[in-house]
Amino acid sequence: MSAERRVRRPLTYVLLSAGLLVMAAPFLWMGLSAFKTQEELSASPPVWIPSQWTLANFRQLLADLDLPLYFMNSVIVAVLVTVSNLVFCSMLGYALAKLNFVGRNKVFGVVLGALMVPGNLMLLPLFVLMSKLQLIDSYAGLVLPFAAGAFGVFLMRQFMQSIPDELLEAARMDGAGEWFIFWRIVMPLVKPALATLAILTFLGSWNNFVWPLIATNDPDKYTLPVALATFATDPNKAGGSNGVLMAGSFLIVLPVLAVFIAMQRHFTQGIATAGMK
């Protein structure tokens, strides 16, 4: 090993470790603060590791907030949005990647154009549409606007291009229809891309705050981020306590971490191979 590489490798590890620490520090602070007393949260200089671990913040959160209801709302919305994206984005991605039809390139151009449109610009048209359909304060109103996304279509299309055309042609020569080819041949081959799309979609839906805030007036339909934000500004409850808010934020992050840990191998493979042909 050359002297330059012996110097470069430790330097690379130091820089990467520093970057990881900067990114992870807020999450570590949030997780540790959820178990701190109010005195330690207000201490100066800040106390990182609690001297006395406590679950008082979680008990207070459960006492003042109907956490099971809001948790279930978030689960229902996030799961439905994720499943619908996996199905519809895969279908359109397959059509754009492997089927020849008039206007295919134009449809793909529309998908690329949709990627460039900021999501906030669509909030008002979506609200008017959902209001006209009388879907405000309903699970359908929270799910349908995000049932398929341009990024998901693009990701699945790029990944499905790596599937050999000869494999699909052989299946067609054996009499297989397009539905059979799609479900029995293509879908099992794109599991890494499906895992990547599932994680990104679930993360985006679970953390979505603006649309559920706009599309729900009934507190019983609040998702966790909206319920926690409302709780934090309620002067009649313990929402002003930093420890309680940290406990709520910690509980919001846990499902996302669980999904990522469970699917990280497929996620990494999907990101590494998407777009390769």
C-alpha positions as CSV (number, residue, x, y, z in Angstrom):
1,M,0.0,0.0,0.0
2,S,1.4,3.4,-1.0
3,A,2.1,6.1,1.5
4,E,-0.7,8.3,-0.1
5,R,-3.3,5.5,0.4
6,R,-2.2,4.9,4.0
7,V,-2.9,8.6,4.7
8,R,-6.0,8.9,2.6
9,R,-7.9,5.9,4.1
10,P,-7.8,7.0,7.7
11,L,-8.7,10.6,6.6
12,T,-11.7,9.2,4.7
13,Y,-12.9,7.3,7.8
14,V,-12.5,10.4,10.0
15,L,-14.5,12.6,7.6
16,L,-17.2,10.0,7.1
17,S,-17.4,9.5,10.9
18,A,-17.7,13.2,11.4
19,G,-20.5,13.4,8.9
20,L,-22.3,10.5,10.5
21,L,-22.0,12.2,13.9
22,V,-23.4,15.4,12.6
23,M,-26.4,13.7,11.0
24,A,-27.1,11.4,13.9
25,A,-26.6,13.9,16.7
26,P,-30.2,15.4,16.5
27,F,-31.7,11.9,16.6
28,L,-29.6,10.9,19.5
29,W,-30.5,14.0,21.4
30,M,-34.2,13.4,20.8
31,G,-34.0,9.8,21.9
32,L,-32.1,10.5,25.1
33,S,-34.1,13.6,25.9
34,A,-37.3,11.5,25.9
35,F,-36.0,9.8,29.1
36,K,-34.7,12.9,30.9
37,T,-36.3,14.9,33.7
38,Q,-37.4,18.5,33.1
39,E,-34.4,19.7,35.2
40,E,-31.9,17.9,32.9
41,L,-33.6,19.2,29.8
42,S,-33.2,22.7,31.1
43,A,-29.7,22.2,32.4
44,S,-26.8,24.4,31.2
45,P,-24.5,23.2,29.9
46,P,-26.7,20.5,28.2
47,V,-26.7,17.0,29.7
48,W,-26.5,14.3,27.0
49,I,-26.9,11.1,28.9
50,P,-29.7,11.1,31.6
51,S,-28.4,10.6,35.1
52,Q,-31.8,9.2,36.1
53,W,-33.7,7.5,33.3
54,T,-37.5,8.1,33.6
55,L,-40.6,7.1,31.7
56,A,-42.6,10.0,33.1
57,N,-42.7,11.8,29.7
58,F,-44.2,8.8,28.0
59,R,-46.8,8.3,30.8
60,Q,-47.7,12.0,30.5
61,L,-48.0,11.7,26.7
62,L,-50.3,8.7,27.0
63,A,-52.4,10.4,29.6
64,D,-52.9,13.6,27.7
65,L,-53.0,12.4,24.1
66,D,-55.1,9.6,22.5
67,L,-51.9,8.1,21.1
68,P,-53.4,4.7,20.0
69,L,-56.0,6.4,17.8
70,Y,-53.5,8.7,16.1
71,F,-51.0,6.0,15.7
72,M,-53.6,3.8,14.0
73,N,-54.6,6.6,11.7
74,S,-50.9,7.1,10.6
75,V,-50.5,3.3,10.1
76,I,-53.6,3.1,8.0
77,V,-52.7,6.0,5.8
78,A,-49.0,5.1,5.4
79,V,-49.7,1.4,4.6
80,L,-52.4,2.2,2.1
81,V,-50.3,4.9,0.4
82,T,-47.3,2.5,0.3
83,V,-49.2,-0.5,-1.1
84,S,-51.0,1.6,-3.7
85,N,-47.7,3.1,-4.9
86,L,-46.1,-0.3,-5.1
87,V,-48.9,-1.6,-7.3
88,F,-49.6,1.4,-9.5
89,C,-46.0,2.7,-9.9
90,S,-44.9,-0.9,-10.8
91,M,-47.7,-1.2,-13.4
92,L,-46.8,2.1,-15.1
93,G,-43.1,1.5,-14.8
94,Y,-43.5,-1.9,-16.5
95,A,-45.6,-0.4,-19.3
96,L,-43.0,2.4,-19.9
97,A,-40.0,0.0,-19.8
98,K,-41.3,-3.1,-21.6
99,L,-44.4,-2.3,-23.6
100,N,-44.5,-0.6,-27.0
101,F,-47.5,1.7,-27.4
102,V,-48.2,5.0,-29.1
103,G,-47.1,8.0,-27.0
104,R,-44.9,6.0,-24.6
105,N,-42.1,8.6,-24.7
106,K,-44.5,11.4,-24.2
107,V,-46.0,9.7,-21.2
108,F,-42.5,9.3,-19.8
109,G,-41.8,13.0,-20.5
110,V,-44.9,13.9,-18.4
111,V,-43.5,11.7,-15.6
112,L,-40.2,13.6,-15.7
113,G,-42.0,16.9,-15.9
114,A,-44.0,15.9,-12.8
115,L,-40.8,15.3,-10.9
116,M,-39.9,19.0,-11.4
117,V,-43.1,20.4,-10.0
118,P,-42.8,21.4,-6.3
119,G,-45.3,19.4,-4.2
120,N,-46.5,22.5,-2.4
121,L,-47.9,23.9,-5.7
122,M,-50.4,21.0,-5.8
123,L,-51.8,21.5,-2.4
124,L,-54.5,24.0,-3.4
125,P,-55.7,22.0,-6.4
126,L,-55.7,18.8,-4.4
127,F,-57.7,20.4,-1.6
128,V,-60.3,21.8,-4.1
129,L,-60.6,18.4,-5.8
130,M,-61.0,16.5,-2.5
131,S,-63.5,19.0,-1.3
132,K,-65.6,18.6,-4.5
133,L,-65.5,14.9,-4.1
134,Q,-66.5,15.3,-0.4
135,L,-63.4,13.4,0.8
136,I,-62.2,15.9,3.4
137,D,-61.9,14.3,6.8
138,S,-61.7,10.8,5.4
139,Y,-59.0,8.2,4.9
140,A,-59.7,8.3,1.1
141,G,-58.9,12.0,1.1
142,L,-55.6,11.4,2.9
143,V,-54.6,8.4,0.6
144,L,-55.8,9.1,-2.9
145,P,-53.7,12.2,-3.7
146,F,-50.6,10.1,-3.0
147,A,-51.7,6.7,-4.4
148,A,-49.0,7.0,-7.1
149,G,-46.0,9.2,-7.5
150,A,-43.8,10.3,-10.4
151,F,-40.6,9.3,-8.5
152,G,-42.0,5.8,-8.0
153,V,-42.9,5.4,-11.6
154,F,-39.4,6.7,-12.6
155,L,-37.6,4.3,-10.2
156,M,-39.6,1.3,-11.3
157,R,-39.2,2.1,-14.9
158,Q,-35.4,2.5,-14.6
159,F,-35.1,-0.8,-12.7
160,M,-37.3,-2.8,-15.0
161,Q,-35.2,-1.8,-18.0
162,S,-32.5,-4.0,-16.6
163,I,-34.7,-7.1,-17.1
164,P,-33.7,-8.9,-20.3
165,D,-36.2,-8.6,-23.1
166,E,-35.4,-12.2,-24.1
167,L,-36.8,-13.5,-20.9
168,L,-40.1,-11.8,-21.4
169,E,-40.3,-12.8,-25.1
170,A,-39.7,-16.4,-24.1
171,A,-42.6,-16.2,-21.7
172,R,-44.8,-14.7,-24.4
173,M,-43.8,-17.5,-26.8
174,D,-44.9,-20.0,-24.2
175,G,-48.4,-18.4,-24.2
176,A,-48.0,-16.3,-21.1
177,G,-50.1,-13.1,-21.0
178,E,-48.9,-9.7,-19.9
179,W,-50.6,-10.0,-16.5
180,F,-48.9,-13.3,-15.8
181,I,-45.5,-11.9,-17.0
182,F,-45.9,-8.9,-14.8
183,W,-46.9,-10.6,-11.6
184,R,-45.0,-13.9,-11.8
185,I,-41.8,-12.9,-13.7
186,V,-41.2,-9.2,-13.4
187,M,-42.4,-8.5,-9.9
188,P,-40.2,-11.1,-8.2
189,L,-37.2,-9.8,-10.1
190,V,-37.6,-6.2,-8.9
191,K,-37.8,-6.9,-5.1
192,P,-34.9,-4.5,-4.4
193,A,-36.6,-1.7,-6.2
194,L,-39.9,-2.5,-4.5
195,A,-38.2,-2.4,-1.1
196,T,-36.6,0.9,-1.9
197,L,-39.9,2.4,-3.1
198,A,-41.7,1.0,0.0
199,I,-39.3,2.6,2.4
200,L,-39.2,6.0,0.7
201,T,-43.0,6.0,0.3
202,F,-43.7,4.9,3.9
203,L,-41.2,7.4,5.2
204,G,-42.8,10.3,3.2
205,S,-46.3,9.3,4.1
206,W,-45.6,8.7,7.8
207,N,-43.9,12.1,8.2
208,N,-46.3,14.0,6.0
209,F,-47.6,17.0,8.0
210,V,-48.9,19.7,5.6
211,W,-51.5,17.7,3.7
212,P,-53.1,15.9,6.7
213,L,-53.2,19.3,8.5
214,I,-55.1,20.8,5.5
215,A,-57.3,17.8,4.7
216,T,-58.6,17.0,8.2
217,N,-60.8,19.1,10.5
218,D,-62.0,16.2,12.6
219,P,-59.4,15.5,15.4
220,D,-60.3,11.8,15.2
221,K,-58.8,11.7,11.7
222,Y,-55.5,13.4,12.7
223,T,-52.3,11.5,12.0
224,L,-49.5,11.4,14.5
225,P,-47.5,14.5,13.3
226,V,-50.6,16.6,13.2
227,A,-51.8,15.4,16.6
228,L,-48.4,16.0,18.2
229,A,-48.2,19.5,16.7
230,T,-51.7,20.4,17.9
231,F,-50.9,18.9,21.3
232,A,-47.7,21.0,21.5
233,T,-49.6,24.2,21.1
234,D,-52.4,23.3,23.5
235,P,-52.0,25.4,26.7
236,N,-54.4,23.2,28.7
237,K,-52.2,20.1,28.3
238,A,-48.5,19.2,28.9
239,G,-47.6,19.9,25.3
240,G,-45.4,22.7,26.5
241,S,-43.1,20.2,28.2
242,N,-40.0,19.6,26.1
243,G,-39.7,16.1,27.5
244,V,-43.2,15.1,26.5
245,L,-42.6,16.5,23.0
246,M,-39.4,14.6,22.7
247,A,-41.2,11.4,23.8
248,G,-43.8,11.9,21.1
249,S,-41.2,12.6,18.4
250,F,-39.3,9.5,19.5
251,L,-42.4,7.4,19.1
252,I,-43.1,8.8,15.7
253,V,-39.6,7.9,14.5
254,L,-39.6,4.3,15.8
255,P,-41.9,2.7,13.1
256,V,-39.8,4.3,10.3
257,L,-36.6,2.9,11.9
258,A,-38.2,-0.5,12.2
259,V,-39.2,-0.6,8.5
260,F,-35.8,0.6,7.4
261,I,-33.9,-1.9,9.5
262,A,-36.1,-4.7,8.3
263,M,-35.6,-3.8,4.6
264,Q,-32.2,-2.1,4.6
265,R,-30.5,-4.9,2.6
266,H,-33.0,-4.7,-0.2
267,F,-33.0,-0.9,0.0
268,T,-29.2,-0.7,-0.5
269,Q,-29.3,-3.1,-3.4
270,G,-32.2,-1.2,-5.0
271,I,-30.4,2.1,-4.8
272,A,-27.2,0.7,-6.1
273,T,-28.7,-1.1,-9.1
274,A,-31.5,1.3,-10.1
275,G,-31.0,2.6,-13.6
276,M,-28.4,0.0,-14.6
277,K,-28.9,-1.9,-17.8
